[in-house]
Amino acid sequence: MFSRFAGGVHPREDKDTSGAAIEVMAAPKKVYVPFSQHTGKPAKPCIKKGDEVKIGMKIGEPDGLISAAVHASISGKVVDIVDHPHPVIGLSLCCVIEGDGTEDWVSNLQSDLNIEGLSKRQLLDAITQAGIVGLGGAAFPSHVKLSPPKGKDIDTLIINGCECEPILTADHRLMMEQSEAVIEGAKIFQKILGAASLIFGIEDNKNDAIQLFRNRGVRVLQLKTKYPQGAEKQLIKAILKREVPRGGLPMDVGCVVHNVGTCQAAFMAVKFRKPLIDRIVTVAGDGVRENKNVLVRIGTPVRDVIDFCGGYTGKPKKIVSGGPMMGIAQYADDVPVIKGTSGILVWNEITTVDPGSCVRCASCVDACPMGLMPTEIYGLVSNKKFDMAKEYGVLDCIECGCCAYVCPSAIPLVHYFKYGKNEVWRMSKK
């Protein structure tokens, strides 16, 4: 069993929906599709108010190298292009589409293509045109990850099936129900990269998925359940004993990491030319009547997803987009599901503790999987010493929340580090 990265924590797993089969939610009456759903520059609108669109039609063109295309997730009419609440960045330009009640797709889609006969360039073009991004959380444009610069030879492709966040089980269900598509998508990535080795990393709390994938003839490494096992640098350390240098990328040590959901989406893009217009989301918490794994159209308002799951059980105290460790609390339930939305968590009961003073216990230092000194960085950011915070590695923080999880004083450390990173970036732009 593999688990060799330092730090990390063991929060309660609460994977209660691991046996809940994926349910398909019907198309909503209206969607709010943001042009910013990925790391990098937002897509550039290529439609206008009043246009008729069909499912899969491109509505946003990539704007620059690190950007991704955006597509219509329902058929209907563009009723507005306007700023709308966004689950990650607060506010984003959105294409508002009112459905026409049909399931009409664009006519230029192909089906059942001969994947084996496609070149690396054709495979990469299909993934680019479909707007595929990493579905594990960071939403980095996949075509960029699959195009390492000269001199960065990739020998190993790691597929992340850890789903280390508590509560979330969308990836687990995907592996159980669509294993063939996940594996074929991984092989597409392997062909594009020219990687000699393909390894699936799956935590040992998903033994059914481990056995299923091994039975399908792929190499699977069983990983000890530990958060944040699914983070790229930690996964590489656990599996390959390679350490990504500070400020570096996985390709600097000869490997690339992709999520199982990204593999499935890429397979659908290559095999059927299906753009990324939906994704699986875990809906859970005591504030929602039925906890489920749901296939949801991109742009669907959170409140519509909650209604599909039986509605609220009361007045929610907190709604989180994502998981309980790295997810972002929402101020409204009209925010849309986006490409990176892995979960919608609703709680009626939450415990709040007023933060105290740092007691210098160093629990956060022991827990940090990046080997940082959170207590020192916290002090520097608090005193607005951003240059020194940068020297202490604030930009290396992956915002996993391990430090805040173990802090006996309940200091919201990640909030401080996000603030510090933003200030460092702002100063560097000056």
N, C-alpha and C positions, 0 to 999 in steps of 0.2 A: 504494500500500500504506500502511496506517495503523498508526502506533505512536508516539504522542506523549507518553505519560506518562513522568515522570522515574523514575530508579531501575530496579529489577528486575534479574533475573539470567537466565542461560541454562544451566540444568542439563541434563544428558544427558536426552534425551526417553524413550528405551527404550519406545517405543509398540509393543512386539512383538505385542500382541494386537489391533492395529487391523484385522487381517483375519479375526479370529476371530468368526464369526457367533454371535449370542446363542443360548444353550442354555437351555431351560426346565427348571428343577429341580422334581422332583415334590414335593408337599407333605410336610413332615417329619412324624414321628410326634407330636412335641410342639413347641409354640412358646412363647416367653416374650415377650409383647408389652408393652413398657413404656408407661406412661401419660405419660411424659415423652419425647417424640421431636421436640420443636420448641422454638424460642425462646419464652419466656414461661412461664406457669403450666402445670403438668401437667394433663392431662385428668382429670376426676372419674369414677371407676368408676360404671357404671350397670348392672353385673351383679354376681353374687355366686357364691361357691364352690358348685358343684353344678349351676349352670345349664347347659343345653344351648345351644350357639351354632352358627350356620351362617356360612359365608364371607360377609363383607361386613356382618355384623351389628355395630351400634355397641355397643362395650363401654366407651367412655369419652366423656363429654360435655365440650365446651370449658368451661373454668372461667374466665370473664372474657373481655375483648376480645382480648388477645394469648394465645391458646390454640388448640388444634385437636382435633378429634374423632379417636378411635382406634377401629379396627374389627378384628374377628376375621379372621385370615388363613387359618384352616382351619376345618373343620367338626368339632365334637366336644363335649367336656365341660370346663367350667372346673374344674380340679382344685385350684387354689389362687390366691390373690391375695396376693403376698408380695414382699418386697424381693429383688432379684436383681441380679447384676453387670450393669453398663451400660457400653457402649463409650466414653461421653463423660464422664458425671458420676460414674462409679464404682459407684453403687448406685442403683436406682430401683424403685419399686413396679411390679410386673409382673402381668399376667394370664397364668396358665399354663394352656394349653389342650392337652388330650390328644386327638389326632385319632381319628375313628371310621372312617377308611378310605374315606369318601365324599367327593364334591365337591359337596355340597349348598350352594347359595347361598340367601341370604334371598329371600323370595318377593316383596318389594315393589320389586325392581329393575325398571326399564323398559329398553327397548332401542330403538335406531335412532330417537331423537327428532328432530323437526324443529328443528335448532339455529337456523335462520334465523328461526323464528317465536317464539323465546324473547326476553323482555325482558332488559335489563341486570340487573335485580333477580333474575330467575329464573336467569340464568347464574351470578350471584354466589352465590345460595343453593345451587345444585348443587355448586359448588366448596367452599363452607363445609361442607356436609353430608358431603362425601367426605373431609374431613380433609386437603386438599391443602396441602402446605408446599413451600418452596423445596428442590429436590433438588440444588442445586449445592453444598451444604455447610452453610449457615447454618440451614436448615430453618425459616425464618420463615413464619408462617401466611400463605398466599397471599391469603386474603380481606381481610386487613388491608392488604397492599400494594396491593390493587386498590381500596381505599376511601380515597383521599387526602382530607384535610379541605377544606372550602370555602376558596377562595383559592389552592389548590395545583393549578393547571390543568396537565394533562399533555399535552404536544404530541408526545412521542416515546416509543415503546416499543422498548427494545433487548432482543433475545433473545440470550443468551449461549451460543454454541456453541464457545467457545474450548477448554475442557477443558485448561487450561494446566498442570495438575499432571503431572509425569512419570509414566510407566507406565500411568495410567488411560486407558481407551479406551471406557468404557461409553457416554458421550454420543456419541462418534463412531459407534459401531455403531448406536445408536438413530437418529441422523440418516440413516444409510445404509439402515436397514431399515424405518423407520417415519416417513419424511419427511412424508407427507401428514398424519399425526396431529399431528406437531410443528407444522406450518404452520397447521393448523386450530385447534389450541389457542392459538397465538399470535394468531390473528384473533379468537378469543373474548376474550382479554385486551384486545386493541385496542378491541373494541366496548365492553367494560365501562368502560375508561378514557376512551374518546372521543378517543384519540390520533390525530393526523393522519398521523404517520409510524410505520412499522414497519420496523425494521432488524435484520437478523441479522448478528452479528459472529462470524466464524469464522477461526481462525488458519490460516496458509498451509501448515501441515503436514497439513492435511486438504483438499487440493485436490479430491478426489473429492466430498466433501460440499459444498464451495463450488459446484462445477459443477452438482451435482444440484439444489440449492436454487435456483440461478439459472435452471435449466431449468424449474423449477416456477413461475417468475414472481414470486418475491419478491426484495426488495432485500437483497443480501449485500455486506458490506464485508469484504474480505480483510485480515486483520490480521497483522502481523509476529509470528512466534512468539517470545514473551517472557513470562517468569513475573514477576508474577502478572497476566497480561493479563485473566483472567476475573473479577478482583475488581471490584465494582460501580464504585467511584470511578475506578479506572484505565481501565475499559472506556468509561465516559462521557467521560473526558478524551481517550482515543485516538480515539473516534468523533466526538464533538460539540465537542471543545475547550472543554467546560464544566467548571468546577471546583466540586465539591460543597464547601460551606463547612465549616470545622472544627466538628464536632459536629452537622453537618447530614445530611440524607438526599437521595437522588436526586430526590425529588419537589420539593425546594427549588429545583432548577434545571430543573424541567419535564419530568422523565423518570422512567421506571420500568424496572428491569432484571429479567428473568426467565430462568431456565435452560431449555434445550431439554427436559430431562426433566420439568420442571414443566409445560411446555406440553402434552406428550403425556399426562401424568396428568390435566390439566384437561380435555382433549378427551374422554378416556375417562369422566370424571366427568359431563360434560354430555351426551355422546352416549348413554351406556349406563348412567348412574348408578352407575358402578363406583367404590367407595371406593379409597383408596390402601392396598392390601393387599400389594403387591409392588413390587420395583424391580430395576433392572439393576445388577450389581456386577462389577467387574473383579477377578478372583482371579489373583494373579501372585507371582513370586518363586522363588528357587532351592529354597525349602523345600516347595513344592507340586508334585506330579507333573505336572499338566496345567494350564497357564495358560489361562484362559477368561474370557469374558463370560457371566454367568449371570443369568437372571431368577429372583429369590429371593423367597420369601414373607417378609413382615415378621415378626420374632420367631424366625426360624430360627437356631439356635445356629451359631456360626462353624465349629465342628468338623464339623457336618453338611455345610456348604458345601465344606469341604476334602475330606471323604470323596467328595462328588460329583465333585470334580476329581482323583480318583485317590489322595487321601490325602497324608500327609507323605512327603518323601523322606528324612527323618532326624529328629533331634530339633531342633525349631526354636529358634533363638536369639532371634528377635523376631517377633511378630505385630503388625501395624499395621492399625487400622481407618481407612480413608481413603487419602490419597496419601502419598508419601514426604516431602513438604514440610510439610504441615499435618496429617497423620494423627496418631493417638494410639496409642502402644504399649499393648498389652493385657497384663494379668497372668494371663489365663486364656482358654481357647478356648470357654468356654460362654457368652460374651457373645453377645447376639442381633444379627442384622442389624436396623437401624432405618431409618426413612425417610431419614435423612441419610447412610447408609453407601454411599459411592461405590466403595470398594475394600476388599479384604482382601489384605494383602501378608504373605508369609511368607518369612523369611530364615534359612538355616542358617549363613551366614557373614556376620558383621558386623565392622566395624572400629571399635574404641573408642579414643578419644584422651583422655587426661586434660587437662582445661582448664587453660590457663595464665593469665597476667596480661594485662590489656589493654595493648597496645603503642601505643595512640593512633594507629593508622594511618589511621583514618577510612574504611576500606573499607565498614563498616556504614552510614555516613552516605551514601556514594555509592549504595549498593544499596537503601536504604529507599524504597519507592514512595510513602510518605506524607510524605516530606520531614522526617522526625524525626531526632533525634540519638541513636541507640541507645546509643552509648558513654556519653553523659551520663546517660541514663535508667537504664542499668545501674548506674552508680555511685551514683545517688540511691536506687534500690531496695535495692542491697546495704547501704547505710547506713541503711535504713529511713526515708528522708526522703520519705515518700509524698506529702505536700502539694506539695513541689517537683517530684516526678515527675509529678504531675498537671499542674502548670504547663507542664512540658516535653512534655506530650502523650501520656503513657502510655496514656490511654484511647482515643487515636486509632490505636494500634497494631492492625493487622488480623491479627497473628500469622501472617504469611505465611512467615516463616522465612528471608527473604532475608539478613537481618543475620547470623544464625548460619551460614548457608551460606558466606558469604565471610570469616568471622572466622578469621584465621590462628592465633589462640590457642584455637580450638574452644570458646569460651565459649557455654554454652547460653542465649543471650540471651532467646529466646522464653519459656523457663521463668521467668526473672526477671520478664519483663514481665507474664506471666499472674499471677504472685504479686503484683506491684505493682498490677495492675488490681483484683484481688480485695480487696486491702487498702484501696484507695481507695474501692471500693464499700461495704466493711464500715464504714469510717469515716463515709461519707456517711449510712448508715442510722442510725448512732448519733445 
